[in-house]
């Protein structure tokens, strides 16, 4: 039973990591926290749900579409909102994205009601892998593997492409990057778009086993903040490790103390880490 709980925590932890990667990326490059991050994930979940409902398109097949939708949504968010407040005090951008979060959430509730929706049949629904006494749900396994692949794709893109190196330069010094001929406005918009694509992929993967409703992204947004703080702001590897740590803490806390305490354990760990390591476990 303990091994089952640990494996489940690790699998969900990798999905948490992908959500946090998008958040830590824009923080590392622009020093901005996107409060609507989880709501972009919710948009992705509704995207795959309606493609499944109207066109019978499997969520895994519609994953690239969901990622593209959230990429465009995030790109436009930068162009229409963030660009106007990026040089303002930090709280201004936070409040702007908080307002966007409220708008997206309430607009989704207006369009689609607060009712829970589910994708009942897909390529992975109700399938499982049995290894002795340990049972692994195929939807959760696919979500974890997909999240790992997307995380490493983002890392590869940043380290091995011209745009990725420009993102690194803009993160280190905006003014110096400009002097080197880098269009920082374009780089910031692309970074915001990549952040949205990360939660777009996560949302499409989660839609195969998680209920879809207007508030479905709120929890993941909150957990992403915790993971980013634990892993170190702007640290992608830290987000990966922090997500797994939070997934394990949530699973083990729920098992030993009861499900009503699992998030209390998560936030207790967060508070303890900040007391002794304010820059996060992997920050510097």
Buried (B, 14 or more C-beta within 10 A) or exposed (E): EEEBBBBBBBBBBBBBBBBBBBBBBBBBBBBBBBBBBBBBBBBBBBBBBBBBEEEEBBBBBBBEBBBBBBBBBBBBBBBEBBBEBBEEEEEBBBBBBBEBBEEBBEEBBEEBEEEEBBBEEBEBBEEEEEEEEEEBBBBBBBBBEBBBEBBEBBBEEBEEEEBBEBBBBBBEEBEEBBEEEBEBBEBBBBBBBBBBBBBBBBBBBBBBBBBBBBBBBBEBBBBBBBBBBBBBBBBBBBBBBBBBBBBBBBBBBBBEEEEEEBBEBBBEBBEEBBEEEEBBBBBE
